[in-house]
């Protein structure tokens, strides 16, 4: 998610607290927040898929290869 969209999310939040939002602004805020959450989930999923765990027997298991196909959204 680009910096402009994050700034817009913050602007809408501040405006909602100060004076309230129009229906169009509430809808925009909802869409932007959903997009932001999806970006955070994608980022976290990518990080978790790159973790290697070494077992006691010395074998290394990559979590992305082991669990990457499961999508618990």
Buried (B, 14 or more C-beta within 10 A) or exposed (E): BEEEBEEBBEEBEEBEEEEEBEEEBEEBBEEBEEEBEEBEEEEEBEEEBEEEEEEEEEEEEEBBEEBBEEEEE
